[in-house]
Amino acid sequence: MPPPKSAVWSYFKRLLNGNTVKCTLCDTELKYCGGTTNMINHIRLKHPAEGPAESPVKQSSIQSFINSPRKLNSDTKEKITLAIAEMVVKDYLPLSFVEGDESIRFQLKKRLISEISSAKSASLTTDTWTSTATESYITVTEHHITDNWELKANVLCTRAMPERHTGDNIANKLQSIVSEFELDGKIDTCVHDNARNMECAGNKCLEWGDFGCFGHTLQLCIKPVFELASVAKLIQKCRKLVGHFKHSTTVTAEMRNRQKLLGVPEHELVQDVVTRWNSTQAMLSRLVEQRRTLTDILLDEKVTKKQIPLYFFLKTMSGN
C-alpha cells in the first residue's frame, strides 16, 4: 500500500480490517471509507492543541463552478464554437438556443447563411404558436434541395411575437426574416396552416407562392367524421383505455410480460392528439394489434378491477 499523503495520518493508524482507523492520541476508532475528512474533524474537535489539521477540500457548488471564469486558448474557443454550431445546424435548433455570447450567435448565424446561400431556390414553412407560459412565438423553417438531390431543412428562427397575429404583422415578420437570412428572391413557396390570418399574410407576400398545409387540410376534411356520434363514442372509450394503461405502471409492466408470453409485438400503446387525425389512426391501429394482450389483462381480475367499464371495448375488439 502506498504511504498516505495526508498529514493527519501522523495521528492515526489503520487497523487490520482495512475499514477502521484508530487515533493514536485517544484510541478512538473511526470508520474509514477512503477519505480523511472524519479524521481531520476528529483532530480539530478532540485534540485542538495538537495543531490545526489540514482543512478538508470542499466541493464547489454548481453555480460557483459555472460562474468561475476559465481561460481558454484560441484553438479551444474555436473548437467549442464549431461544435455548438454543428449541434444547432444538425439538430435544427433555433439560434436563440445559445444565450449570452453574441460572438457565438454570430458564428452560428453566419454558418447557417453560408449553408443556405448555395440553394438556388427554397421554400418556407411557418406557424404561430403559444407556449405553456402563454407567450406567443413564430417559427420559420427553410427547405431546399441540394445539387445532389438531398432534401435539407433548417430552422431559421423561433421569435417572440407579442404583437397581434394579424395578416399584416405576420407578413412583415416573414419578409424581415427572409431578408435577414439573405434569401430575397429565392423563396418559391410558403406553406402554412389554413387559419385566416396566415392566408391573409400569404396574400400580402407577393414575392412567393402561397399554399395551405396538406396535413391541416386533410385534418379539416376528416374532423366531421370523428364528430359522428358512433365514431366519437368509440374513440372516447379507446382514449380512456389507453389512459388506463398510461397512468398505471403496474398494468403497463403486466402488458410487457404478457406480450412476451403471447408472442405479440412488444409495442407501447399510442395516445392520440385531437388535432392530428393520423395520431388517432395510430392509436386505433395499435389497439387492434394489441387486442389479444389487452383482453387477457382486462379479463384478469387480479390485475384489472371489475368496476372499470371496458365491456364496450372488449365487445368491439372481439367483433361481436
SERO-4910 file (N, C-alpha, C, O; in steps of 0.05 Angstrom, whole numbers):
BEGIN
 pado doro    nc1    nc2    nc3   cac1   cac2   cac3    cc1    cc2    cc3    oc1    oc2    oc3
  Met    A     17    -24      0      0      0      0     18     25      0     36     26     16
  Pro    A     13     45    -18     30     69    -19     26     84      7      5     84     19
  Pro    A     47     98     15     45    113     41     25    135     39     22    148     17
  Pro    A      9    141     60    -11    161     59      2    189     57     23    194     68
  Lys    A    -11    206     41      0    233     36    -10    253     56      4    273     62
  Ser    A    -34    250     68    -45    270     86    -29    270    112    -22    249    123
  Ala    A    -25    294    123    -11    297    148    -26    286    172    -15    280    193
  Val    A    -52    282    169    -69    273    190    -62    244    198    -68    234    220
  Trp    A    -49    229    178    -42    202    184    -20    200    206    -15    178    217
  Ser    A     -8    222    214     12    221    236     -3    217    263     10    210    283
  Tyr    A    -29    220    263    -45    217    288    -62    191    287    -76    185    306
  Phe    A    -62    177    265    -78    153    262    -63    130    250    -42    133    237
  Lys    A    -73    106    257    -62     82    244    -86     65    235   -107     64    247
  Arg    A    -81     52    213   -102     36    200   -102      8    212    -82     -4    215
  Leu    A   -126     -2    220   -129    -28    232   -129    -49    211   -131    -44    187
  Leu    A   -127    -74    219   -123    -96    201   -147   -100    182   -144   -109    159
  Asn    A   -171    -94    192   -195    -99    175   -196    -80    152   -212    -84    133
  Gly    A   -180    -59    152   -179    -40    129   -201    -19    129   -199      0    114
  Asn    A   -223    -23    144   -245     -5    144   -247     13    168   -266     28    172
  Thr    A   -226     11    186   -226     26    211   -198     38    216   -178     25    210
  Val    A   -198     62    227   -173     74    235   -175     81    265   -196     84    276
  Lys    A   -151     82    278   -150     87    307   -133    111    313   -110    113    304
  Cys    A   -144    129    329   -130    153    338   -108    145    358   -114    132    378
  Thr    A    -83    153    352    -61    146    370    -60    163    395    -44    158    413
  Leu    A    -77    184    396    -78    202    419    -98    193    440    -93    196    464
  Cys    A   -121    182    430   -142    175    450   -154    148    445   -173    140    458
  Asp    A   -142    133    426   -151    106    419   -180    105    408   -192     83    408
  Thr    A   -190    127    399   -217    127    387   -215    114    359   -197    120    344
  Glu    A   -234     97    354   -235     84    328   -256     98    310   -278    103    319
  Leu    A   -249    103    285   -266    116    266   -269     99    241   -250     84    233
  Lys    A   -292    101    229   -296     86    204   -280     99    181   -279    124    179
  Tyr    A   -267     83    165   -251     93    143   -261     83    116   -263     59    112
  Cys    A   -269    102     99   -280     95     73   -263    106     50   -272    108     27
  Gly    A   -238    112     56   -220    122     35   -214    151     36   -195    160     23
  Gly    A   -229    167     53   -224    195     56   -214    201     84   -215    185    102
  Thr    A   -204    226     87   -192    234    113   -209    255    127   -200    266    147
  Thr    A   -232    262    117   -248    284    128   -255    279    157   -252    296    174
  Asn    A   -265    255    163   -273    249    191   -250    249    210   -252    256    233
  Met    A   -226    241    200   -202    242    217   -193    270    223   -186    277    245
  Ile    A   -195    287    202   -187    315    206   -206    329    225   -197    344    243
  Asn    A   -232    323    223   -251    335    241   -247    325    270   -250    340    289
  His    A   -239    300    273   -234    289    299   -211    304    313   -213    311    336
  Ile    A   -189    308    298   -166    322    310   -173    351    317   -165    361    338
  Arg    A   -188    364    299   -196    392    304   -213    395    328   -210    414    344
  Leu    A   -232    375    333   -251    378    355   -241    366    381   -245    378    402
  Lys    A   -227    344    380   -218    330    404   -190    337    413   -184    335    437
  His    A   -173    344    394   -145    349    401   -135    375    388   -116    375    373
  Pro    A   -149    397    393   -141    423    380   -112    431    388   -100    446    373
  Ala    A   -103    423    411    -76    431    419    -54    419    402    -31    429    402
  Glu    A    -60    398    388    -41    384    372    -34    400    347    -17    392    331
  Gly    A    -48    422    343    -43    438    318    -65    434    299    -78    413    299
  Pro    A    -70    454    282    -92    453    263    -87    432    241    -66    433    228
  Ala    A   -105    414    239   -103    395    218   -111    408    192   -125    428    192
  Glu    A   -102    396    170   -109    408    144   -139    408    140   -153    390    149
  Ser    A   -149    428    127   -178    430    122   -186    412     99   -171    410     79
  Pro    A   -208    399    102   -218    382     80   -225    399     56   -234    422     58
  Val    A   -220    388     33   -226    402      8   -256    403      4   -270    382      5
  Lys    A   -267    426      0   -295    430     -3   -302    428    -33   -288    440    -50
  Gln    A   -324    415    -39   -333    414    -67   -347    440    -74   -365    449    -59
  Ser    A   -340    451    -96   -352    476   -105   -381    471   -114   -387    450   -124
  Ser    A   -397    491   -110   -425    489   -118   -427    491   -148   -408    500   -162
  Ile    A   -449    481   -159   -453    483   -188   -453    512   -197   -441    518   -218
  Gln    A   -466    529   -182   -467    557   -190   -439    570   -191   -433    584   -210
  Ser    A   -423    564   -170   -396    576   -169   -379    565   -192   -362    579   -203
  Phe    A   -384    539   -198   -368    527   -220   -375    540   -247   -357    545   -263
  Ile    A   -401    545   -251   -409    558   -276   -399    586   -278   -391    595   -300
  Asn    A   -400    601   -256   -393    629   -256   -363    634   -254   -354    657   -259
  Ser    A   -347    613   -248   -318    617   -246   -306    621   -274   -309    603   -291
  Pro    A   -292    643   -279   -280    647   -305   -257    628   -310   -242    622   -292
  Arg    A   -256    618   -334   -235    599   -342   -221    609   -367   -234    617   -387
  Lys    A   -195    608   -367   -180    618   -391   -179    595   -411   -171    573   -405
  Leu    A   -186    603   -436   -185    584   -458   -168    596   -480   -169    619   -486
  Asn    A   -151    579   -492   -136    589   -515   -153    591   -540   -176    581   -540
  Ser    A   -143    604   -560   -159    609   -584   -168    583   -598   -190    582   -609
  Asp    A   -151    563   -598   -158    538   -611   -182    524   -597   -200    514   -610
  Thr    A   -181    524   -570   -203    513   -555   -229    528   -560   -250    516   -563
  Lys    A   -227    554   -560   -251    571   -565   -263    564   -593   -287    562   -595
  Glu    A   -246    562   -613   -255    556   -640   -269    529   -641   -289    526   -655
  Lys    A   -257    509   -628   -269    482   -628   -296    482   -614   -315    469   -624
  Ile    A   -299    497   -592   -324    498   -578   -345    512   -595   -368    502   -597
  Thr    A   -338    534   -608   -356    548   -625   -366    531   -648   -390    530   -654
  Leu    A   -348    517   -661   -355    500   -684   -372    476   -675   -391    468   -689
  Ala    A   -366    465   -651   -382    443   -640   -411    452   -635   -430    438   -641
  Ile    A   -414    475   -623   -441    486   -618   -456    492   -644   -479    486   -646
  Ala    A   -441    504   -663   -453    510   -688   -463    484   -702   -484    484   -714
  Glu    A   -446    463   -701   -454    438   -714   -478    426   -700   -496    415   -713
  Met    A   -480    428   -674   -503    417   -659   -528    432   -667   -549    419   -672
  Val    A   -527    458   -668   -551    474   -675   -560    468   -703   -584    465   -708
  Val    A   -541    466   -722   -548    461   -750   -559    433   -754   -580    430   -768
  Lys    A   -546    413   -743   -554    386   -747   -580    379   -733   -597    363   -743
  Asp    A   -585    391   -709   -609    385   -694   -631    405   -698   -652    404   -685
  Tyr    A   -627    423   -718   -648    443   -725   -657    460   -701   -680    465   -697
  Leu    A   -637    468   -685   -643    484   -662   -645    514   -670   -631    522   -688
  Pro    A   -662    529   -656   -663    558   -662   -637    571   -652   -624    562   -634
  Leu    A   -630    594   -665   -606    608   -657   -607    618   -628   -587    621   -615
  Ser    A   -631    623   -619   -634    632   -591   -627    611   -571   -627    616   -547
  Phe    A   -622    586   -580   -613    565   -562   -588    573   -547   -584    566   -524
  Val    A   -571    588   -561   -546    598   -548   -551    625   -537   -557    644   -551
  Glu    A   -548    628   -511   -553    653   -497   -527    665   -486   -509    651   -477
  Gly    A   -526    691   -487   -505    705   -472   -480    713   -487   -466    731   -478
  Asp    A   -474    700   -509   -449    707   -523   -456    714   -552   -463    697   -568
  Glu    A   -454    740   -558   -461    749   -584   -443    737   -606   -452    732   -628
  Ser    A   -417    733   -599   -399    723   -619   -407    695   -628   -404    688   -651
  Ile    A   -416    678   -609   -424    651   -616   -449    652   -633   -450    638   -654
  Arg    A   -468    668   -625   -493    671   -642   -486    680   -670   -498    671   -689
  Phe    A   -468    699   -672   -460    710   -698   -448    688   -715   -454    685   -739
  Gln    A   -430    671   -703   -417    650   -718   -438    629   -727   -436    619   -750
  Leu    A   -457    622   -710   -478    603   -717   -494    614   -740   -500    599   -759
  Lys    A   -502    638   -738   -519    650   -759   -503    653   -785   -514    648   -807
  Lys    A   -478    660   -783   -461    663   -807   -458    636   -821   -458    634   -845
  Arg    A   -455    615   -805   -451    588   -817   -477    579   -830   -476    566   -851
  Leu    A   -500    585   -817   -526    577   -829   -530    592   -855   -539    580   -875
  Ile    A   -525    618   -856   -529    634   -880   -511    623   -902   -519    622   -926
  Ser    A   -486    616   -895   -467    605   -915   -478    579   -926   -475    573   -950
  Glu    A   -490    562   -909   -500    536   -919   -523    540   -938   -525    526   -959
  Ile    A   -542    558   -932   -565    561   -949   -561    579   -973   -578    582   -991
  Ser    A   -537    593   -974   -532    611   -996   -528    596  -1022   -533    608  -1044
  Ser    A   -520    571  -1021   -516    555  -1045   -542    546  -1058   -542    537  -1081
  Ala    A   -564    548  -1043   -590    540  -1054   -600    560  -1075   -600    584  -1070
  Lys    A   -607    549  -1098   -617    566  -1120   -646    575  -1114   -654    597  -1122
  Ser    A   -661    559  -1100   -688    566  -1092   -694    551  -1066   -682    531  -1059
  Ala    A   -714    561  -1052   -721    549  -1026   -751    553  -1020   -764    570  -1033
  Ser    A   -761    539  -1001   -788    542   -992   -788    546   -962   -769    539   -948
  Leu    A   -810    557   -952   -813    562   -923   -837    547   -912   -857    544   -926
  Thr    A   -835    539   -887   -858    530   -872   -858    547   -847   -837    553   -835
  Thr    A   -882    555   -838   -884    573   -815   -909    568   -800   -929    558   -810
  Asp    A   -908    575   -774   -932    573   -757   -928    591   -733   -906    596   -724
  Thr    A   -950    601   -723   -950    616   -698   -961    597   -676   -979    581   -681
  Trp    A   -951    600   -652   -959    582   -631   -956    596   -604   -943    617   -602
  Thr    A   -968    584   -584   -967    595   -557   -955    575   -537   -963    552   -537
  Ser    A   -936    584   -521   -923    566   -502   -941    562   -478   -962    575   -475
  Thr    A   -933    544   -460   -948    538   -436   -947    562   -417   -963    564   -398
  Ala    A   -929    581   -422   -927    605   -406   -944    627   -418   -941    651   -410
  Thr    A   -961    620   -438   -978    639   -452   -962    661   -465   -968    685   -463
  Glu    A   -940    653   -479   -924    672   -494   -925    663   -524   -923    640   -530
  Ser    A   -929    683   -541   -933    677   -570   -907    677   -585   -889    694   -579
  Tyr    A   -904    659   -603   -880    656   -619   -887    651   -648   -909    642   -655
  Ile    A   -868    656   -666   -869    648   -694   -844    632   -700   -822    641   -693
  Thr    A   -847    610   -714   -824    594   -722   -824    592   -753   -845    588   -765
  Val    A   -801    596   -764   -798    595   -794   -776    575   -800   -754    576   -789
  Thr    A   -782    557   -818   -763    536   -827   -759    538   -857   -778    541   -872
  Glu    A   -734    536   -865   -727    537   -893   -721    509   -904   -710    492   -890
  His    A   -730    503   -928   -726    477   -941   -715    481   -969   -724    499   -984
  His    A   -695    465   -976   -684    466  -1004   -672    439  -1011   -667    422   -994
  Ile    A   -668    435  -1037   -656    411  -1047   -629    418  -1058   -626    436  -1074
  Thr    A   -608    403  -1050   -581    408  -1059   -577    398  -1087   -595    385  -1099
  Asp    A   -554    403  -1098   -547    394  -1125   -546    364  -1126   -548    352  -1148
  Asn    A   -542    351  -1103   -541    321  -1102   -569    310  -1096   -571    286  -1089
  Trp    A   -590    326  -1097   -617    318  -1093   -622    309  -1064   -637    289  -1059
  Glu    A   -609    322  -1046   -614    317  -1017   -632    339  -1006   -627    363  -1010
  Leu    A   -653    330   -992   -672    350   -981   -660    360   -954   -654    344   -936
  Lys    A   -657    386   -952   -647    399   -927   -668    416   -915   -684    428   -929
  Ala    A   -668    418   -889   -686    435   -874   -671    449   -851   -656    435   -837
  Asn    A   -675    474   -848   -662    490   -827   -682    508   -814   -696    523   -827
  Val    A   -683    507   -787   -699    525   -772   -685    552   -772   -664    555   -759
  Leu    A   -697    572   -785   -684    598   -786   -687    613   -760   -669    626   -751
  Cys    A   -711    611   -748   -714    625   -723   -740    616   -709   -758    606   -721
  Thr    A   -740    620   -683   -764    619   -667   -764    645   -651   -748    648   -632
  Arg    A   -782    663   -658   -781    690   -647   -807    696   -631   -829    687   -639
  Ala    A   -804    711   -610   -827    720   -595   -843    739   -613   -832    755   -627
  Met    A   -870    736   -611   -887    753   -627   -910    763   -610   -933    754   -612
  Pro    A   -904    782   -592   -924    792   -573   -946    809   -587   -968    812   -576
  Glu    A   -940    820   -611   -960    836   -625   -983    819   -635   -980    794   -635
  Arg    A  -1004    831   -643  -1027    816   -653  -1020    800   -677  -1003    809   -694
  His    A  -1031    777   -680  -1025    759   -702  -1042    766   -726  -1057    748   -736
  Thr    A  -1041    790   -735  -1056    798   -759  -1040    790   -784  -1017    784   -783
  Gly    A  -1054    790   -807  -1041    783   -832  -1018    802   -838   -997    793   -848
  Asp    A  -1022    828   -833  -1001    848   -838   -976    842   -821   -954    843   -831
  Asn    A   -980    838   -795   -958    833   -777   -942    808   -785   -918    807   -784
  Ile    A   -957    787   -791   -943    762   -798   -928    765   -825   -906    755   -827
  Ala    A   -940    779   -844   -927    783   -870   -901    799   -866   -881    793   -878
  Asn    A   -903    820   -850   -879    837   -845   -857    820   -831   -833    823   -837
  Lys    A   -865    803   -812   -846    786   -798   -832    767   -818   -808    763   -817
  Leu    A   -848    754   -835   -836    735   -854   -817    749   -873   -795    739   -879
  Gln    A   -825    772   -884   -807    787   -902   -782    795   -889   -760    795   -901
  Ser    A   -784    803   -864   -760    812   -849   -741    788   -845   -717    791   -847
  Ile    A   -752    765   -838   -735    741   -833   -721    732   -859   -698    724   -859
  Val    A   -736    733   -881   -725    725   -907   -701    743   -914   -680    734   -923
  Ser    A   -704    769   -910   -682    788   -916   -659    784   -897   -636    785   -905
  Glu    A   -665    778   -872   -644    775   -851   -626    751   -858   -602    753   -853
  Phe    A   -637    730   -870   -621    707   -877   -613    706   -907   -606    685   -917
  Glu    A   -615    730   -919   -605    733   -947   -618    714   -967   -605    702   -984
  Leu    A   -644    711   -964   -659    693   -982   -678    709  -1001   -696    697  -1013
  Asp    A   -674    735  -1003   -691    751  -1021   -688    740  -1050   -666    736  -1060
  Gly    A   -711    737  -1062   -712    727  -1090   -708    697  -1093   -710    687  -1116
  Lys    A   -704    683  -1071   -700    654  -1073   -724    637  -1063   -726    613  -1069
  Ile    A   -743    650  -1050   -766    635  -1038   -787    631  -1060   -796    650  -1072
  Asp    A   -794    606  -1065   -814    599  -1084   -842    597  -1071   -861    607  -1082
  Thr    A   -843    585  -1047   -868    579  -1035   -866    581  -1005   -845    575   -993
  Cys    A   -888    589   -992   -890    588   -963   -914    571   -956   -937    577   -965
  Val    A   -910    551   -939   -932    532   -932   -939    538   -902   -922    541   -885
  His    A   -965    538   -897   -975    545   -870  -1002    532   -867  -1013    519   -886
  Asp    A  -1014    534   -843  -1040    523   -838  -1061    540   -852  -1055    560   -865
  Asn    A  -1086    533   -848  -1108    546   -863  -1122    568   -846  -1144    576   -853
  Ala    A  -1109    578   -825  -1120    599   -809  -1123    624   -827  -1106    629   -845
  Arg    A  -1143    640   -822  -1148    663   -839  -1125    684   -838  -1118    696   -858
  Asn    A  -1114    688   -814  -1092    707   -813  -1067    698   -829  -1053    714   -840
  Met    A  -1062    671   -829  -1040    661   -845  -1046    663   -875  -1028    670   -890
  Glu    A  -1070    658   -883  -1078    662   -911  -1075    691   -919  -1066    697   -941
  Cys    A  -1083    709   -902  -1081    737   -907  -1052    745   -910  -1045    761   -928
  Ala    A  -1035    735   -893  -1006    741   -895   -995    731   -921   -978    744   -933
  Gly    A  -1003    707   -929   -994    696   -954  -1001    713   -978   -986    716   -997
  Asn    A  -1025    724   -977  -1035    741   -999  -1019    767  -1001  -1017    779  -1022
  Lys    A  -1008    776   -978   -993    801   -978   -964    797   -986   -950    816   -992
  Cys    A   -954    772   -984   -926    767   -992   -926    759  -1022   -927    735  -1028
  Leu    A   -925    779  -1039   -927    774  -1068   -901    763  -1080   -901    755  -1103
  Glu    A   -879    762  -1064   -854    753  -1075   -853    723  -1079   -836    713  -1094
  Trp    A   -871    709  -1066   -870    679  -1068   -899    668  -1068   -918    682  -1062
  Gly    A   -900    642  -1075   -926    629  -1076   -936    622  -1048   -921    624  -1028
  Asp    A   -961    615  -1046   -973    610  -1020   -991    585  -1021  -1008    583  -1038
  Phe    A   -986    566  -1002  -1001    541  -1002  -1009    535   -973   -993    539   -954
  Gly    A  -1033    524   -970  -1041    514   -945  -1030    487   -940  -1025    472   -959
  Cys    A  -1025    480   -915  -1013    454   -907  -1032    432   -915  -1056    432   -907
  Phe    A  -1023    412   -930  -1040    389   -938  -1049    374   -913  -1072    365   -912
  Gly    A  -1031    370   -894  -1039    355   -870  -1061    369   -855  -1080    356   -845
  His    A  -1060    396   -853  -1081    411   -839  -1107    410   -855  -1129    408   -843
  Thr    A  -1105    411   -881  -1129    410   -898  -1142    383   -895  -1167    381   -893
  Leu    A  -1126    362   -894  -1137    335   -890  -1150    332   -863  -1170    319   -860
  Gln    A  -1138    345   -843  -1150    345   -816  -1177    357   -816  -1196    347   -803
  Leu    A  -1181    379   -830  -1206    393   -832  -1227    375   -846  -1251    377   -840
  Cys    A  -1218    359   -865  -1236    341   -880  -1245    318   -863  -1269    310   -864
  Ile    A  -1227    307   -847  -1233    283   -831  -1247    290   -805  -1262    273   -794
  Lys    A  -1243    314   -795  -1255    322   -769  -1285    316   -767  -1294    306   -747
  Pro    A  -1301    323   -788  -1330    317   -786  -1337    288   -782  -1357    281   -769
  Val    A  -1320    270   -792  -1324    241   -789  -1320    233   -760  -1335    218   -749
  Phe    A  -1299    245   -748  -1293    239   -719  -1315    249   -701  -1318    240   -678
  Glu    A  -1331    268   -711  -1352    280   -694  -1378    265   -696  -1397    272   -682
  Leu    A  -1380    245   -714  -1404    228   -715  -1407    214   -688  -1388    205   -676
  Ala    A  -1432    212   -679  -1437    202   -652  -1424    174   -647  -1411    170   -627
  Ser    A  -1428    156   -666  -1418    128   -662  -1387    128   -662  -1375    114   -646
  Val    A  -1375    144   -680  -1346    145   -682  -1334    158   -657  -1315    149   -646
  Ala    A  -1346    181   -649  -1336    196   -626  -1338    179   -601  -1320    180   -584
  Lys    A  -1359    163   -598  -1362    146   -574  -1340    125   -573  -1329    120   -552
  Leu    A  -1335    112   -596  -1314     92   -597  -1286    104   -591  -1271     93   -575
  Ile    A  -1280    127   -603  -1254    139   -599  -1251    147   -570  -1229    144   -558
  Gln    A  -1272    158   -558  -1270    166   -530  -1264    143   -511  -1248    145   -493
  Lys    A  -1277    120   -516  -1272     96   -500  -1243     85   -504  -1231     76   -485
  Cys    A  -1234     87   -529  -1206     78   -534  -1186     97   -520  -1166     87   -510
  Arg    A  -1192    123   -519  -1174    141   -505  -1174    134   -475  -1152    136   -463
  Lys    A  -1197    127   -464  -1197    120   -435  -1181     95   -430  -1168     92   -410
  Leu    A  -1183     76   -449  -1168     51   -446  -1138     56   -447  -1123     46   -430
  Val    A  -1130     72   -466  -1101     78   -468  -1092     93   -443  -1070     88   -433
  Gly    A  -1109    112   -434  -1102    127   -410  -1100    110   -385  -1083    115   -368
  His    A  -1116     88   -384  -1115     69   -362  -1087     56   -361  -1076     53   -339
  Phe    A  -1077     49   -384  -1050     36   -384  -1028     56   -381  -1008     50   -368
  Lys    A  -1032     80   -392  -1011    101   -390  -1007    111   -361   -985    119   -354
  His    A  -1028    110   -345  -1026    120   -318  -1022     99   -296  -1023    105   -273
  Ser    A  -1017     75   -305  -1012     53   -286   -987     38   -293   -986     24   -313
  Thr    A   -966     41   -276   -941     27   -281   -945     -3   -278   -931    -19   -292
  Thr    A   -962    -11   -260   -967    -39   -255   -979    -53   -280   -970    -74   -289
  Val    A  -1000    -40   -291  -1013    -52   -314   -995    -51   -338   -994    -70   -354
  Thr    A   -979    -30   -341   -960    -28   -364   -939    -50   -362   -933    -63   -382
  Ala    A   -929    -55   -338   -910    -77   -334   -922   -104   -341   -909   -121   -352
  Glu    A   -947   -107   -333   -961   -132   -338   -965   -136   -369   -963   -158   -379
  Met    A   -970   -114   -382   -973   -115   -411   -948   -125   -425   -948   -141   -443
  Arg    A   -925   -114   -416   -899   -122   -428   -894   -152   -423   -884   -166   -440
  Asn    A   -901   -162   -399   -896   -190   -393   -914   -208   -411   -904   -228   -421
  Arg    A   -939   -200   -414   -957   -217   -430   -951   -215   -460   -957   -234   -475
  Gln    A   -940   -193   -468   -932   -191   -496   -911   -212   -503   -912   -224   -524
  Lys    A   -893   -216   -484   -872   -236   -488   -884   -264   -487   -877   -281   -504
  Leu    A   -902   -269   -469   -914   -295   -466   -931   -303   -491   -931   -326   -499
  Leu    A   -946   -283   -501   -964   -288   -523   -951   -284   -551   -964   -290   -571
  Gly    A   -926   -276   -551   -913   -272   -577   -924   -249   -593   -923   -249   -617
  Val    A   -934   -229   -579   -945   -205   -592   -923   -184   -594   -906   -182   -576
  Pro    A   -923   -167   -615   -903   -146   -617   -901   -129   -592   -922   -120   -581
  Glu    A   -877   -125   -582   -874   -110   -557   -874    -80   -562   -854    -66   -560
  His    A   -898    -70   -568   -902    -42   -573   -918    -29   -551   -934    -41   -538
  Glu    A   -913     -3   -547   -928     13   -528   -954     22   -541   -956     24   -565
  Leu    A   -974     28   -524   -999     39   -534   -994     69   -542   -976     82   -531
  Val    A  -1010     79   -560  -1007    106   -570  -1031    123   -561  -1054    116   -564
  Gln    A  -1024    146   -548  -1045    165   -540  -1047    186   -562  -1027    198   -570
  Asp    A  -1071    189   -573  -1074    208   -596  -1076    237   -587  -1079    243   -564
  Val    A  -1072    254   -607  -1075    283   -603  -1099    292   -620  -1100    286   -644
  Val    A  -1118    306   -609  -1143    311   -623  -1140    327   -648  -1156    325   -666
  Thr    A  -1119    342   -650  -1114    359   -674  -1098    345   -695  -1091    357   -715
  Arg    A  -1091    319   -691  -1075    304   -710  -1090    278   -716  -1089    259   -701
  Trp    A  -1104    277   -739  -1120    254   -746  -1104    229   -748  -1113    207   -741
  Asn    A  -1079    232   -757  -1062    208   -761  -1054    196   -734  -1049    172   -732
  Ser    A  -1053    212   -713  -1047    201   -686  -1071    185   -676  -1067    165   -662
  Thr    A  -1095    192   -683  -1119    176   -676  -1118    150   -691  -1125    129   -679
  Gln    A  -1111    151   -716  -1108    126   -732  -1087    108   -720  -1091     84   -718
  Ala    A  -1065    120   -711  -1043    104   -699  -1053     91   -673  -1046     69   -667
  Met    A  -1068    106   -657  -1079     96   -632  -1097     72   -637  -1094     51   -624
  Leu    A  -1115     74   -656  -1134     53   -662  -1119     28   -673  -1125      5   -666
  Ser    A  -1100     33   -691  -1085     11   -703  -1069     -4   -682  -1068    -29   -682
  Arg    A  -1058     10   -663  -1042     -3   -642  -1060    -19   -623  -1052    -40   -614
  Leu    A  -1084     -9   -618  -1103    -24   -601  -1111    -50   -615  -1114    -71   -602
  Val    A  -1116    -49   -641  -1123    -73   -656  -1099    -93   -655  -1104   -117   -651
  Glu    A  -1075    -83   -658  -1052   -100   -657  -1049   -114   -630  -1041   -137   -629
  Gln    A  -1055   -100   -608  -1051   -109   -581  -1076   -120   -569  -1077   -124   -544
  Arg    A  -1097   -125   -584  -1123   -132   -573  -1122   -158   -557  -1135   -161   -536
  Arg    A  -1106   -178   -565  -1104   -203   -550  -1091   -198   -523  -1101   -209   -503
  Thr    A  -1069   -183   -522  -1056   -177   -497  -1074   -161   -478  -1077   -167   -455
  Leu    A  -1087   -140   -489  -1104   -123   -473  -1128   -138   -462  -1135   -135   -438
  Thr    A  -1141   -155   -479  -1164   -170   -470  -1156   -189   -447  -1170   -192   -428
  Asp    A  -1133   -202   -450  -1123   -220   -430  -1119   -206   -403  -1125   -217   -382
  Ile    A  -1108   -182   -404  -1104   -167   -379  -1130   -157   -367  -1134   -158   -343
  Leu    A  -1147   -147   -384  -1172   -135   -374  -1191   -155   -362  -1208   -149   -345
  Leu    A  -1189   -180   -371  -1206   -201   -360  -1194   -214   -335  -1207   -231   -322
  Asp    A  -1170   -207   -329  -1156   -218   -305  -1163   -200   -281  -1153   -178   -279
  Glu    A  -1180   -210   -263  -1189   -195   -240  -1167   -189   -220  -1170   -172   -203
  Lys    A  -1144   -203   -222  -1122   -198   -205  -1107   -172   -213  -1093   -160   -197
  Val    A  -1111   -164   -238  -1097   -141   -248  -1116   -118   -253  -1110    -95   -246
  Thr    A  -1140   -124   -263  -1160   -103   -270  -1184   -105   -252  -1195   -126   -248
  Lys    A  -1192    -82   -241  -1215    -82   -223  -1240    -85   -239  -1242    -76   -262
  Lys    A  -1260    -97   -227  -1285   -103   -241  -1300    -78   -249  -1314    -77   -270
  Gln    A  -1297    -56   -234  -1314    -33   -239  -1305    -17   -263  -1319      2   -271
  Ile    A  -1282    -23   -275  -1273     -8   -298  -1291    -15   -322  -1293    -38   -329
  Pro    A  -1304      5   -334  -1324      0   -355  -1311     -6   -382  -1309     12   -399
  Leu    A  -1302    -31   -386  -1287    -38   -410  -1302    -58   -427  -1292    -68   -447
  Tyr    A  -1327    -64   -420  -1342    -84   -435  -1346    -75   -464  -1344    -91   -482
  Phe    A  -1351    -49   -468  -1356    -40   -495  -1332    -44   -512  -1334    -53   -535
  Phe    A  -1308    -39   -501  -1284    -42   -516  -1279    -72   -523  -1273    -78   -546
  Leu    A  -1283    -89   -504  -1279   -118   -508  -1298   -128   -530  -1290   -144   -547
  Lys    A  -1323   -119   -528  -1343   -127   -548  -1335   -118   -576  -1338   -133   -595
  Thr    A  -1325    -93   -578  -1317    -82   -604  -1294    -97   -615  -1293   -104   -639
  Met    A  -1274   -102   -598  -1250   -115   -608  -1254   -144   -615  -1240   -155   -633
  Ser    A  -1274   -157   -602  -1279   -185   -609  -1296   -188   -634  -1298   -210   -645
  Gly    A  -1307   -165   -644  -1323   -166   -669  -1351   -174   -665  -1365   -179   -685
  Asn    A  -1361   -177   -640  -1389   -185   -635  -1407   -161   -636  -1431   -164   -633
***
